[in-house]
Amino acid sequence: MPAEITPAVQSGKALGSVMFLDGQGELPMLKVNTAWSTAEIYLHGAHVTHFKKKDEPGLLFMSQCSRFAEGQPIRGGIPVIFPWFGPREGMGQHGFARVTAWELKEFIPAADGSVSVRLQLPDSPEGSAYPPFTAVYTITVKDDLTLRLDVTNNSEIESLTFENCLHSYFEIGDIKEVSLIGLKGAKYLDKVSQFAEKTESADAIRISSEVDRIYLNTTSTVEIQDSRLGRKICIEKHGSTSTVIWNPWIAKAQQMPDFGNDEYLRMVCVESGNVSSNQIILPPGETSKLEVKLSSESL
């Protein structure tokens, strides 16, 4: 793909820029630069694989074993989970959005130095199990990263039922030195215990074994406190009533062909969306908005 770049200055003021590149596996990729940060976005899956502030380690974890190929999900970064979460009989895990090439609609370097990239999921094929809909994903890069998924039900008569989730993988120094704050009192489904319903009792969640939990009916901001890297990651969300926490730990990591055996030590997923009993039933003509803001600062 030929490289192009947006103007870096306008009226004497520094603007962000976007460059078109061939990424890994020769998949088309956008590289975004701002005064504060850099980001990389693949059209495959509308997948953000990199976000880094100038003075910090990268925010997002990427597996060194990840596949970059058509029809395959990318392991790490921020997969877009839509229109279902988890397995579905006879169909792929976590929906089709993360393995589909999205269309680039526009990119906007703003006067404040931020850059927004807007992508759209191609129209569903005729005969789809879903009524007609439009899914638009807007990624805004500056000193933080804001992600917004808008889904519009274009049907005049049918409701659109779906799950959505921004499946964020975060880079951490050591999983044993991380605390997750903000979910005390929330009920959750514990997949490791056959989806038993439990209530979170900890002020700070510490991870020392496989964790796979769906926290329901929670709109709370979650903080990742990472003593090894000396930083706090803040996950703020709007239009989301579910939070998923995941780390595969030792045995599960060894079973995953696109994940390194020891990589569980350097990652934790804190995912924002609407899944399980929090699925969305969208009336005809209505739009659902899921927005997540990722920021970080020193502890």
PLY file of the C-alpha trace (Angstrom):
ply
format ascii 1.0
element vertex 299
property float x
property float y
property float z
element edge 298
property int vertex1
property int vertex2
end_header
0.00 0.00 0.00
1.51 3.41 -0.90
2.27 5.58 2.11
0.50 8.90 2.51
0.67 11.37 5.36
-1.61 14.17 6.46
-0.20 17.69 6.88
1.63 18.03 10.20
1.07 21.76 10.68
-1.77 24.15 10.08
-1.63 27.90 10.80
1.62 27.33 12.69
0.08 24.82 15.12
1.24 21.20 15.28
-1.37 18.69 14.16
-1.47 14.95 14.37
-0.76 12.86 11.28
-1.87 9.58 9.71
0.33 7.36 7.57
-0.87 4.40 5.47
1.38 1.35 5.66
1.46 -2.35 4.97
1.44 -3.88 8.43
2.30 -7.40 9.53
1.04 -10.06 7.14
0.81 -7.22 4.56
-2.50 -6.18 6.11
-3.31 -2.47 5.63
-2.53 -0.40 8.70
-2.81 3.22 9.79
-0.07 4.75 11.92
-1.17 7.80 13.90
1.23 10.32 15.43
0.30 13.13 17.80
2.34 15.45 20.00
1.63 13.10 22.92
1.42 9.61 21.50
1.51 7.08 18.67
-1.05 4.47 17.68
-1.44 1.72 15.08
-4.81 0.62 13.68
-5.41 -2.30 11.31
-8.40 -2.22 8.96
-8.62 -5.97 9.64
-11.03 -6.08 12.56
-10.76 -2.29 13.06
-8.07 -3.45 15.45
-5.98 -1.05 17.54
-2.70 -2.92 18.09
-0.59 -0.14 19.60
-0.98 2.98 21.72
1.99 4.58 23.45
2.44 7.89 25.18
5.83 9.46 24.53
7.04 9.09 28.12
5.59 5.65 28.97
5.79 1.98 28.00
3.12 0.88 25.50
-0.39 0.68 26.94
-1.54 -2.38 24.99
-0.24 -5.94 25.13
0.38 -7.80 21.87
1.32 -11.48 21.73
4.49 -12.22 19.79
2.66 -15.31 18.47
-0.30 -13.35 17.11
-1.54 -14.17 13.63
-1.90 -11.37 11.11
-3.93 -13.04 8.38
-7.31 -12.68 6.71
-9.97 -14.64 8.54
-7.88 -14.89 11.72
-8.27 -12.76 14.87
-5.32 -10.68 16.07
-4.19 -11.67 19.58
-3.76 -8.59 21.75
-4.49 -4.89 21.40
-8.22 -4.12 21.28
-10.37 -6.60 19.35
-13.90 -5.39 18.53
-16.32 -8.08 19.73
-19.63 -7.88 17.83
-22.39 -9.02 17.35
-21.95 -11.84 19.88
-19.58 -12.57 22.76
-17.99 -15.96 23.35
-18.81 -19.12 21.40
-21.85 -19.61 19.21
-22.73 -23.02 17.85
-21.64 -23.44 14.25
-20.09 -19.96 14.13
-16.85 -18.26 15.13
-15.86 -17.16 18.61
-16.71 -13.54 19.52
-18.56 -12.60 16.33
-17.45 -11.61 12.84
-16.40 -7.98 13.37
-12.90 -8.84 14.58
-12.07 -10.92 11.47
-13.64 -8.61 8.87
-11.84 -5.85 6.96
-13.51 -2.56 7.94
-13.83 0.36 5.54
-11.95 3.59 6.22
-14.49 6.43 6.02
-12.36 9.39 7.13
-9.60 10.62 9.39
-9.62 14.02 11.02
-6.56 15.82 12.45
-8.21 18.30 14.83
-7.03 21.74 15.88
-6.31 20.49 19.41
-3.68 18.08 18.03
-5.80 14.93 18.29
-6.54 12.59 15.39
-9.83 10.72 14.88
-10.12 7.73 12.55
-13.61 6.58 11.54
-14.17 3.04 10.25
-17.33 1.23 9.17
-18.19 -2.46 9.12
-19.26 -3.56 5.62
-22.97 -4.19 5.17
-24.23 -7.59 6.29
-24.77 -10.00 3.39
-28.27 -10.68 2.14
-29.93 -13.41 4.15
-28.04 -12.48 7.33
-29.55 -13.58 10.62
-29.59 -9.90 11.64
-31.81 -7.10 10.39
-29.95 -4.39 8.44
-27.64 -2.31 10.62
-24.70 0.08 10.45
-21.66 -0.23 12.74
-19.28 2.74 12.88
-16.12 2.77 15.02
-14.35 6.03 15.86
-10.86 5.98 17.38
-9.51 9.26 18.78
-5.81 9.49 19.61
-4.22 12.16 21.81
-2.75 11.89 25.35
-5.44 9.25 25.91
-7.26 6.81 23.63
-11.03 7.07 23.12
-12.97 4.34 21.32
-16.60 4.67 20.29
-18.73 2.00 18.63
-22.07 3.20 17.24
-24.53 0.55 16.05
-27.70 1.69 14.27
-30.66 -0.58 13.58
-31.74 0.31 10.05
-34.80 -1.94 10.09
-38.24 -0.33 10.14
-39.89 -3.29 11.86
-37.40 -5.61 13.60
-35.40 -5.13 16.79
-31.65 -5.83 16.61
-30.33 -8.04 19.43
-26.56 -8.19 19.92
-23.63 -8.20 22.32
-20.64 -5.89 22.03
-17.32 -5.61 23.82
-14.01 -3.79 23.39
-11.70 -6.61 24.43
-8.73 -4.53 25.67
-5.43 -6.30 26.45
-3.21 -4.19 28.72
0.58 -4.36 29.04
1.68 -4.78 32.66
4.99 -5.36 34.42
4.01 -8.53 36.32
0.51 -9.94 36.86
1.43 -10.78 40.46
2.01 -7.10 41.21
-1.22 -5.72 39.72
-4.44 -4.68 41.47
-7.80 -4.00 39.79
-9.94 -1.38 41.52
-13.60 -0.46 40.99
-15.67 -3.65 40.94
-16.36 -4.27 44.64
-20.00 -5.28 45.19
-20.66 -6.20 41.55
-22.16 -9.59 40.74
-20.24 -11.69 38.23
-20.39 -14.96 36.32
-17.27 -17.03 36.97
-16.47 -19.05 33.84
-13.68 -20.91 35.68
-16.38 -22.21 38.09
-18.91 -23.24 35.41
-20.43 -19.73 35.27
-21.38 -19.73 38.96
-22.82 -16.37 40.02
-20.72 -14.65 42.67
-20.35 -11.20 44.23
-17.04 -9.34 44.23
-15.93 -8.75 47.82
-12.43 -7.36 47.23
-11.58 -3.66 47.18
-8.56 -4.59 45.03
-8.68 -7.72 42.85
-5.36 -9.60 42.75
-4.78 -12.35 40.18
-2.90 -15.54 41.09
-4.66 -18.13 38.89
-6.84 -18.28 35.76
-9.48 -15.54 35.82
-12.43 -15.32 33.40
-15.30 -13.27 34.82
-18.25 -11.33 33.43
-19.23 -8.55 35.84
-22.87 -7.63 35.23
-24.86 -4.43 35.74
-21.80 -2.31 36.42
-20.98 1.04 34.82
-18.00 1.70 37.08
-14.61 2.97 36.00
-11.88 0.36 36.58
-8.27 1.16 37.47
-5.29 -1.11 36.89
-2.64 -0.28 39.49
0.71 -1.63 38.32
3.45 -1.32 40.92
6.12 -2.89 38.69
5.70 -0.29 35.90
4.76 2.42 38.40
1.60 3.47 36.58
-2.17 3.49 36.83
-4.37 2.71 33.82
-7.91 4.09 33.94
-10.74 2.47 31.93
-13.76 4.82 31.80
-16.85 3.73 29.93
-20.26 4.93 28.80
-23.05 2.85 27.28
-21.64 -0.28 28.91
-23.15 -2.38 31.70
-20.68 -5.31 31.60
-16.98 -5.55 32.47
-14.99 -8.69 31.66
-11.73 -9.57 33.43
-9.49 -12.22 31.85
-6.07 -13.77 32.31
-5.50 -17.32 30.96
-2.75 -18.23 33.44
-0.36 -21.14 32.86
-2.32 -24.11 31.48
-4.66 -22.13 29.24
-1.76 -20.04 27.86
0.05 -23.23 26.83
-3.06 -24.45 24.97
-3.38 -21.30 22.82
-1.39 -21.50 19.56
-1.30 -17.70 19.10
-0.19 -16.89 22.66
3.24 -17.39 24.25
3.53 -19.79 27.19
4.75 -17.11 29.60
2.93 -14.09 28.17
0.16 -14.34 30.78
2.61 -12.68 33.18
2.62 -9.43 31.16
-1.06 -8.92 30.36
-4.51 -8.51 31.77
-7.76 -7.95 29.89
-10.29 -5.44 31.21
-13.10 -5.43 28.65
-16.02 -3.02 28.42
-19.32 -3.82 26.73
-22.76 -5.36 27.00
-22.77 -9.16 27.15
-24.71 -12.11 28.57
-27.87 -10.82 30.31
-26.73 -7.26 29.50
-27.10 -7.84 25.75
-28.67 -4.98 23.81
-32.12 -5.16 22.22
-32.15 -2.16 19.88
-35.52 -0.97 18.55
-35.96 -0.09 14.85
-34.25 3.16 13.89
-32.35 3.50 17.18
-28.57 3.78 17.75
-26.52 2.18 20.52
-23.34 4.00 21.62
-20.47 2.29 23.46
-17.59 4.58 24.42
-14.41 3.69 26.29
-11.65 6.09 27.32
-8.23 4.68 28.20
-5.78 6.89 30.08
-2.71 6.42 32.24
-0.58 8.25 34.77
2.22 7.55 37.22
1.34 5.91 40.54
0 1
1 2
2 3
3 4
4 5
5 6
6 7
7 8
8 9
9 10
10 11
11 12
12 13
13 14
14 15
15 16
16 17
17 18
18 19
19 20
20 21
21 22
22 23
23 24
24 25
25 26
26 27
27 28
28 29
29 30
30 31
31 32
32 33
33 34
34 35
35 36
36 37
37 38
38 39
39 40
40 41
41 42
42 43
43 44
44 45
45 46
46 47
47 48
48 49
49 50
50 51
51 52
52 53
53 54
54 55
55 56
56 57
57 58
58 59
59 60
60 61
61 62
62 63
63 64
64 65
65 66
66 67
67 68
68 69
69 70
70 71
71 72
72 73
73 74
74 75
75 76
76 77
77 78
78 79
79 80
80 81
81 82
82 83
83 84
84 85
85 86
86 87
87 88
88 89
89 90
90 91
91 92
92 93
93 94
94 95
95 96
96 97
97 98
98 99
99 100
100 101
101 102
102 103
103 104
104 105
105 106
106 107
107 108
108 109
109 110
110 111
111 112
112 113
113 114
114 115
115 116
116 117
117 118
118 119
119 120
120 121
121 122
122 123
123 124
124 125
125 126
126 127
127 128
128 129
129 130
130 131
131 132
132 133
133 134
134 135
135 136
136 137
137 138
138 139
139 140
140 141
141 142
142 143
143 144
144 145
145 146
146 147
147 148
148 149
149 150
150 151
151 152
152 153
153 154
154 155
155 156
156 157
157 158
158 159
159 160
160 161
161 162
162 163
163 164
164 165
165 166
166 167
167 168
168 169
169 170
170 171
171 172
172 173
173 174
174 175
175 176
176 177
177 178
178 179
179 180
180 181
181 182
182 183
183 184
184 185
185 186
186 187
187 188
188 189
189 190
190 191
191 192
192 193
193 194
194 195
195 196
196 197
197 198
198 199
199 200
200 201
201 202
202 203
203 204
204 205
205 206
206 207
207 208
208 209
209 210
210 211
211 212
212 213
213 214
214 215
215 216
216 217
217 218
218 219
219 220
220 221
221 222
222 223
223 224
224 225
225 226
226 227
227 228
228 229
229 230
230 231
231 232
232 233
233 234
234 235
235 236
236 237
237 238
238 239
239 240
240 241
241 242
242 243
243 244
244 245
245 246
246 247
247 248
248 249
249 250
250 251
251 252
252 253
253 254
254 255
255 256
256 257
257 258
258 259
259 260
260 261
261 262
262 263
263 264
264 265
265 266
266 267
267 268
268 269
269 270
270 271
271 272
272 273
273 274
274 275
275 276
276 277
277 278
278 279
279 280
280 281
281 282
282 283
283 284
284 285
285 286
286 287
287 288
288 289
289 290
290 291
291 292
292 293
293 294
294 295
295 296
296 297
297 298
